Amino acid sequence: KVIVALPGSRIAGNVKIKKGKMRGEVSNGMICSLQELGYADSVIPKEYAEGIYYLPAEAEVGTPVFPYLDMDDHIIELSITPNRADALSMRGVAYEVGAIYRQTPKFPEIALNESEVAAADKIQVKVTEATDAPAYQIRIIDGVTIAPSPQWLQNRLMNEGIRPINNVVDVTNYILLLFGQPLHAFDYQKLDSKEILVRRGKENESLVTLDGETRQLSSEDIVITNGTTPVALAGVMGGLDSEITETTTTVALEAALFDPLAIRLTSKKFNLRSESSARFEKGINQATVAKACDAAAALIAELAGGTVLKGAVIGSQVAVEPVEVTITLARINSYLGTEITDEEVQEIFDALGFGHRQEADSYIVSVPPRRWDITIEADIIEEVARIYGYDRLPSTLPQGETVAGHLTKAQRLTREVRTLLEGNGVSEAISYALTTEEKAQQFTDKSSQVTRLDWPMTEERAVLRLNLISGLLDDVAYNLARKNNRVALYEIGRVFYQTGDSKHELPTEVNHLGLALTGNIHEKDWQTQAQKVDFFHLKGILENLFDSLALTDRIRYQKTAAIKEMHPGRTAMILLDDQEIGFLGQVHPSIAKDYEVSETYVTELNLDQLLAAKTEQLVYQPVSKFPSVTRDMALLLDETIDNQSVMEIIRESAGRFLSAIRLFDVYQGKNIEAGKKSLGYSLTFSNPEATLTDEEINQAIAKITRNLEEKVQAEIR
């Protein structure tokens, strides 16, 4: 018997059937496949995937096919939120609808008839780690006959988007939809050792799954083994060698709870997402594992014949107890802004199927195991709000005093830093806090473990950064690739130092300031030549910053080659009160090549230390009414002597009247012997209380000269 569309009917694609001729014969209709009725290929039984659908012999000729296939049934599509995995079953939805309509759902009793033969005599079950499978049991159904499922069951599954396979497999899928409990059926005859073991996979172990693919197992995967041979990926997919086929006569039916995290890892690793794995990941009602298994065994015996052996063989099981949550009516009304009465809240608890009792002014609410998402007071309040009705919650404005906002010291100073840098022509950049392990460990002389994400989206964003420079160099490279050759960027952001176990301890977060300059400081025009950015342009910006924070006198620079990503001859550590707070210099040419940037100068500072050193108390003094005196000095020095060392000697030697010192000339070349350089300094002296005499100034100059000659072998030119 087949499905016929008569003239005037419309089939899938809104095609209208008309009376016509085919091969000289009059055609008064069209014999249809399920696809032509609108079914998707993915739900049609395989034997009918390519052709006409044949109805069972009991189908009555001449009757409409839609009621027969349950195509006239109402199908409600629900969008289940991630926290409500209990509603991924018909029973779960029934409880929800019952709560809304204040009715208690009633489910038929399971009529399970068992034989006198014990299932434990046929198979043994062992779980190596209870955390992998907190509940695991097997039932045996003997003497089954594999055949297509009855029409009502096929209709239910196809309407749910599941392809009918055979009466045994279809029952496991039906119970999945009814209880939300995944089940798996093994062909008992194909289990050689009759011993089921739940354990972790081993390296170099493999399993051919039902889709015909060979899966390489690891210790991340929970597997079901028959003796030593894997026969299923727990909670994800069964093995091909133990599947139910037409020759199956005895079924080993599995019901279990598996570790949700392990199931998710295996499902993701093998890209096997199924209705079963989704439910194991999100949670299953622990109280109905055995009940779902019993219901499936009874239905298999009814549809496939055979008998259910006595008892379930249990490898592990959990004790299920209701969760008790204490809450007060005042707390509920305070959160919701309502005036719900005791009678109303008790009615809501009853509708939800929650037990409750009163102790003083509190309710002790007993939450059944089917609602494992409810564990705390806020969950109870949410349930009351849902059943009471969100539309009935009053709209109220929050009450409280309005106070003027203010910035903390760190926030205010950070804004000042931003303003100053932008005033120096530097633009702010925001780069990723996640980077590669290699880049995370660059541009630092401090040893720190990296903090790696457990499940990064990509390896390019796998660990938390330990520096800002690598991100800024990526930004510089991005600009250079787009012909923006003058780049000046800064970033204020956190870096993450890890001193403990990154899997169990949070890193220490420290605010840093990073700058990167490359290209020309200004371009060639009709008056001037182009000038490239160099070390001193970057140092000048930093000195402006230190001056604005009143820290100039506390800052020193010290040559370093400790940071291997920096040019060893053009890099200096920055010290605040003799403590390292950062560095500045040129990126090493080989590193610049790796980042695909040209000659680039960078600095990175510990901003938290810098801002903490800023004093809030400023000391003011009047401008001296007495004239200042300026003297110039030209020194001939070894070229290895740095400017900072010279200036420190001058400050130490000059006495209290030296008010300013400035380097105005650096010269090497003609008339200067090789290995030497000339430095010119302008020294300003002033006395706020009297006019300085030549004798006082000459004494200071003499002392400066003497100390320079002794300490750095300087010659006065």
N, C-alpha and C positions, 0 to 999 in steps of 0.2 A: 504494500500500500504506500502511495506516494502523496506528496503535496501538490495540488494543481491550482494554478491561478487562472480563473476564467476570464473571458473577454470583459473588459471594463475595469478589471483589477489593476492596481498599481503595486509594483514591486520596488525593491531598493533602487535608489537613484531616481525615484519618481517616474519610472518607466511604465507606461500604460500598455496593458495587454490587449491586443486586437485580434479579431478573427481573421485568418489568412490561409494561404496554401503553402505547403512544403512538399516538394517532390511530387506534385500533382494531387496531394491529399489535402483535404480541408482540415485546418487546425483550429480547434475550438478551445484552446487554452495552452498553458505552458506548465510542464512538470518542473518543480522548483527545487533548488538546493537551499540549504540554510543561509548561505551568503545572500541569496536573492530575497530572503525575508528580512535581511538587515543584520544578521549575526556577524560578528568579527571572526576572521579566520582563526584567531588565537583561542577561541572557545569552542570551536566545532570539533566533535570527535574525529580522530585521525582517519577513521575508515570512511568518513563522509566529507573529508576536506576537499576532494577533487570532483565531487559529483552529486548525484541526486540523493536526497535524504529519504530513507525508508522508514516508515512508521511500523510499530509493532502490530502483530496480527489482530489484537483486540481493538485497534483503532476503528471507529465506526465510519463507514464510507458516507460522504455527503455532509459531514458536520464541519463547521468552521475549525480551522487548524489553530487559531490563536489561543482559544481557551485550552486546547489540548497541550500546547507548548508553554502554557502560562505566560504568553506574550501580552495578555490583557491584564496582567497583575500590575499593581502599583509598586514602583521601585523608588525608594527614597534614598537619595545620595547624601551622606553625612560627611562633613569635614571635621575630623577628630583632631583636637589640639594635642600637642605632644605629651601633656601631662595626664591625658585621659585614655591611657592604653586599655583601661578596663572596659571602654566602650567599643573596642575592636572585636566585638562578638554580639550575637543577637541577644544573648542573655543579659549582657551588660547594657545594651540599649533598652531592653525591656525594663530593667531596674530604673533607668533614667526616665523613661516615659511614665512608669508607675509613680515615681516621685512627683513629676509635674502634675499628673492627674489625680494624685492622692489615692492611688490604687496599688495593691500588692500583687506583683506578678506571680502566676502559678505555673509551675513546670511539671510535666508528666513524670511520674516515677519511672525509674529504670527497672525493667523486668529482665534481670540477668539470671538465666538458668545455667548452672554449672554441672559438669559431669563429676563422677566420683574420682576420676584420674587427676592427680595433683600436677599442676604446671611445674612445680619445683622438681618433679621427677624427670622432666623433659629438658630443662635448661637451668643454668646457673648464671647469676649476675653479680658483678663486683664493680665498685666505684673506687678508684685509687685515691682521689682527692674529693672530699665532700664539697669543697668550694666550687669545683668544676661542675658538679651535678648534685645540687642539694637534694633533689628528688629524682629517682629513676626506678621505673618498674616495667616489667614485661608481662603481658598476658598471651596465652596460647589458644588459638582457635583451630581445631582439628577438623578435617573432612570437608573443607570448603570447595566450592565449584566456582571458578572464575568465569564471569560473564558480564555483559553490559549491565549497567545499573537500570533500575526501573525508571520509567519516564519522569515521574515526579522528582526523583533525585537528580537526573540529568538536567531537568529544567531549572531546578534551584541553583545548581552550580553554574550553568551557562548564564543565567541572569545575574550571577555574582561575578562573572568574568573569569570563571575557572573552567578549563576543558575537562569533560568527563573522560576517564580512562577505563576503569572497570569497577565492579561493585565493591571491591576491598579498598582500593585507593580512593574511590569517590567517597566512601564512608569517612576516611581519615580527613579529607578536605571538608566534608560536611560538618564534622565535629569541630574542626578548626573554626569554622564560621559560627557555629552554635555556641561553643564554650570559650573560644579564643585560645584553646589549648592545642598546640601543634602535636601531631602524632606521626609515627613512621611505622610502616609495615614491612617486615622482612619475610622472605620465603624461608621457612624453617628448614626445609630439606637442603637448602644451599649453605646452611651454617654447619660447617664440618665438625667443629669441636663441641658444639652445644654449650659453649661458655662465652657469655657476653662480658666484655670488659670495657669500662669507660676510663680513658686515660688521655694523656697528652701525646701528640704525634712525636715522631722521632726524625732526626735528620736522615736524608736519603730514603725516606719511606714515601710511598706514593699510593694513590687511590684513584681508580677510574670511577667517576661519578655518573649519575643517571643520564647526564647529557653527553656521555661518551668522551669527556675530556679527562686527561690524566693530570691529577693534582699532586704537586710535590709538597709534602707535609713538613711541618716544623713544630717546635715545642709551643708555638703560639696557638696551635689548633687543638681543640678537643675532638677526639675521634672515638668511634665505637668500633671495637675489634671483636672478631670471632676467633678466640684463641690469641694468636699473634697477628692475624691478618686484619687490616682495617676494612670495615664494611660500610662505614658511613662517616660523613663530616657532621658531627653533632650539631643539631639545630639548623643546619644549612641545606644539605642535600645528601640523599642516600647513595649507596654504591651500586654500580651496574650489576655486579655479580650476585647480589642478593635481592634484586627487584622482584616484585610480584609479576608473574606471567601467567599465561593460560594453563600451564602445567602445575601451577601451585596448588597444593592440597592442604597445607598447614601454614598458618600465619603466626609469626611472632610479632605482637603489637607493642610498640614502645611508647611510653608517655614519660615526660621528664621535665625538669627545670634545669636549665644550663646557665652558666655564668654569662650575664649579658655582655660584659666587655669583651670576653673571649669570642663570643659569637659575632659581635660587630667587627672585630679585627679579622676574623677568618672570612666573613662575608665581604668585607672591603678588599682584602688581599686577593681573593679569587674573583672579585666582581660578580658575586652570586647573591643577588638580592631577591628574597622570596617572602611570601606571606608568613611563613614560619619564622624565618630569621628576624623579620621585622618585629614580630611579637615577642620573641625571646629577648631582643635588645631592649624593648620598651617595658617589659614586665608582664607577668602572667599571674593569674589568681592561684596562689599556692594551695588554696583549700579545695580546688576542684580538679586537681591532677588525676587522682584516682577515679573520681566520678566520671570525668570525661573518658578515661580509658575504659571503664565499665560500660558506658553508653555506646562507645564505638564497638566493643566486643559483642554486645547484645545485638546491635544493628547488623554487624557482619554476619553473625549467626542467622539472623532473620533473612537477609538478602542473598547470602552465598551458601546457606546451609551450614552443616557442621555443628560442632559443639564447643563450648567454652570450657577449657580445663579449669579445675578447681583452684582458686586463689591466684593472686598476682605474685610474681617473683620480684622481690624488692631488693634493690641494691643500696638505696638511700632514701630517706624521707625526712620531712621537716615537720616540727610541731608548730601548728598554726594557732595563734591566739589573737583575739581582737586587740586593737590598739586603743588605749584609753587616753583621752585628751580632756584636760580640765579647762573650763571657760565659764565666765559669768555673763549674765544677760546685760549688765551694764557695759561690759567690754564690747559686746556685739553692737549695741546701740551707739556706743561712742565711736566705733570705727565706721559704721554705716550712716550715722546721723539720723537714725530712725527712733521710733518709740514702739518697737515690737514688744508684745506682752509675753508673759510666761507661757500662756496657752498657745500662742502662735508659734513660738520657737519649739515647743514640745511637739506640736503638730508637724512641723518641718522635719524634726529628727525622726518622727515615726514614718513620715513619707519616704525619707531616705533609707529607712531600714536600719537606723542607728539606735542602738540601745542607749538609755540614759537614766541617770538617777541624780537626785539633788542632795548635796551636802552643804548645809548652811546656805550661802548665797551663790554657790557654784554648781555647775552641771558637770558631772563625770560622764562624758560621751564615749560610748563603746563603738568603735568603727570596725565593721566586718572586714575580713581579709580581702574581699573583692574590691575594696577601695583602698589599695595600698598607696595611693597618692596622697592620702590624708594622714598627716603625722603631727601637725602642730596647730596651735590656736588659730593662726591666720587661715589655715585650710578650712576649719569649721566655719569661720566667719564668711569665707567665700561661698561655701555651700548654702549657708542661710540666705545670703544675698541672691544667689541664683534662683533658689526655689521661691523665695519671697517675691522676687521680680525686680530686675534692674530698673524697670520703668516706674516702680513705686518708690525708689529711693529719692529722697528730697534733694534738691539742688541748694547747697549752702556754700557761702563764701567762707574761707578760712578766717579765723579771728586771731588777732595778735597785734602787738605794738609795732608800729613802723619806726625803724631806727635808721639813721644815716649809715650808709656803708663806708668802709674805709679799706685802704690797702695795707697789707703788712709791710714791714721794712723790706723784706726780700722782693715783694711784688713791686714796690715803688722803685727800688734801685734797679730792678730788672728793666722796668720801663725806661729809666734814665739811660741805661746801657744801650737799649735799642735805639733811643732817640739820638744818642751820640754817634753810634755806628752808622746810622742812616744819614746823619749829617756829614759824615766823612765819605759818603758816596757808596756805602756797602748795603746791598739788598739782602733781606732776610730769606732764607731757604728753610724748608722743612723736609727732611729726608726720613726714610724708613728706620724705625728702631730695630727692625729685624733684618738680618743680613746673613752672609755666609760665615762659616767658622773661620776661614782664612782672613777675611776682611775684619771680622770682629776683633781679632788679636793683633792687628797692625797698629802702628803709631802709639805705642805705649811701652814704657820700660817697667811697668808693674806686672807681676805675675798674678793672673786671675783665671779661674776656670770659666768657661763659657756656660751660659744658661741656655740649654737647647729645648725647643718645644717638643713635646711628646709626639705630636702629629702635625708637622708643618705642611702648609699647602704646597710649597716647593722648597727645594734645597737652597734656592737663592734667598729665602726668607725663613731660615731654620733656627737661628740663634739670636739672642739679644746682643746689641752692640756694646763694645767696650770703649769706643771712641766715636767722635763726630766726623773726623777728617775723611774717613773712607766714604761716608755718605756725601760729603761736600764735593769730593773729587768726582764721584759719579755725576753730581749735578753740573760740575764744571765741564766734564766730558760731554754731557748732553747739550750744553750750550755751544761748545766748540764745534760739535758735529752739525750744528745748525747755523754756522758762520757768525756766531756771536763771539767775537774773539777777545773782547774786553769784559772780563768777568770778575766781580768782587762780591762775594757772598759771605754771610754769617749765619750761624744757627745757634740757638739756645735750646738745649734739650737734655734729656737724661741719658746717662750711660749706666750700665748694670754690672756691678762687681760681685762675683760669686766666690765666697770663701769656704762654703760647705758643700754638701751633696746637693747638686742642682735638681735632683729628682724629688727631694723632700724639703729643701730650704729655699726661701725666697732670696733673691739677690739684693744687695744694697744699692739703692738708687741715688745717684749723685748728679746734680745739675752742672753741665759743662757749657762753655762758650767756645765755638770754633769759627775760624775765619779762613777763607781761601781767596787769593788774588792771583790773577794771571793776565797776560796781555800787556798793552801799553797803558801807562798812567795817563798819558794824553797823546793824541795823534799829531802827526806832522801838519803844520800849517805854514802860512807865508812868513810867519815870524820865528817859529821855533821848530826844532827837530823833534821827531817822535821819541818818547822816553819810555823804556820798559819798566814794569814793576820790578822792584828788587827788595832785598831783605829790609832795607831801611824805610821803605814806604810802609811796610807792614809794621815795623817797630814804631814808626811815628804814630800810626793809628792807636797802637796799644798804649803809647805814652800819653796820648790825649785822654784815653780811657782812665789810666791810672791817675792822671792829674785831676780829672773830674771827680774821682773818688777820694782825692786827697791821700793817695798812697805812694806818690812818686818817690819820696825819700825812703820808703821801706822796700822798694823793689830793686833787685840786682839781677844781672844776667851772667850766665856761666856757660862757657863753651862745652859742648857735649858731642859724643859720637855713640851714645848708648842706644839711640832709637834707630834701628837699622833701616827703617823706611825713609829716613831723612838724610840729606846730604851731610856727611861728617864734618866738612869744613865750613858749612853755612847754617849751623843749627846751634841754638842756645837754650839752656834751661832757664826758666823764669822763677826767681825765688822771692818770696814774700816773707820778710823777717827770717831769712835763711832757711825757709821751708819751700820745697818745690811745689809750685801750683800749676805748672804747665811748661810749654816749650813753644818756640817759634823757629822758622827757618824754611829752607827750600826742600821740596819733596825730592827724594833721590831720583836721578834720571831714569834708572831701570824701573822703579815703581811708577813714575810718571808715564813711562812707555806702556806699562801694563794697564794703566787706567785710560790710556789714549788721551793724555793731556800734554800741553807744552810746559815750559818752565813755570812752575807754580810755587807760590809761597804760602805757607799755612801756619796757623797757631791754634793751640787748644789749651784752655784754662779751666781749672776747677772753679766754677762760678760761685759755688756755695762758700768755699774758703775766701774768695775774693770779697764777696759782699759781707761776710761775717767780720772781716777786718776793717770795714768802713766804719769810722766812728761817727756818731750822731752829733757830737759836741764839737763845734768849730771855734777856734780861738782867733779873734780879730786883733790887729794892732794898727796903730795909725801909720800913715805914710811918713817916712822920715822927712823933716824939714831941712835936713842938712844934705849937701850935695854928695853924690856917689862918685867914685873914681874907677875908671876902667884901665886895666893894663893888659897888653897882649903878650903871649909867650909862644915862641916857636921852638919845638923840641925835635931833635934828631934821635930816633929810637930804632931798635931792632924791629923788623917787620912783624915778628911774632907777638910783640907786646900789644895787648888790646886796649882800646880807649877806656873801658871801665876801670881797669887797674890804674891807669894814669889819673883819672878823675878822682878815684878814691884817695890816692896819695895827696893830690892837691887839696881835697877837702880836709883831710886829717892834718895837713901842715899849715893851712892858711890862717887858722885862728877864727875867732868868732865874728870878724867883720866881713868875711867873704859871703856875699849875698847871692851871687850867681856865677855859674861857669858854663861856657858854651864852646863846643868844638866848631871852629869856623873853616878849617882847612885841613885837607889830607893830600899829601903829594908824594909821589914816587916817580923817578925818572931822571931827566937831565940834571947834572950837578949833585945828585944824591947817589951815594955808592950802593952797589947791589946788596940786597938783604937788609936795607935800611928804608925808613920812611920818615916823612916830616909831618908832624901834627901841630896845628895852630890853635891856641886856646885864647878866649877872651874872658878875663877875670874881672868881676865887678865887686868893689868893696864899698861898704857904707856903714856909718855909725849913727843910729837913731838919736844919740844923745849929744853928739859933738861933731865938728868938722874933722875929718881925718887929716893927719899930717903926712908929708912925704916920708918922714922917718918911720912911721907906723907901717905904711904900705911897703916900704923898702925892706923892713924887717920880715914882713910876711912873705914877700917875693923871695928873699934870701933863704928862708927856711924851706919854702916849696922847692927851690932850685936844689938845695943841698939834699933833700930827701929823694928827689927824682934821680939825682946823680947816683945816690947810694943804692936805691932799691931797684931801679930799672936801667941804670947806666945811661941815662939820658944826657944829651949834649944840648946846651942852650945855643940856638942859632942867632 
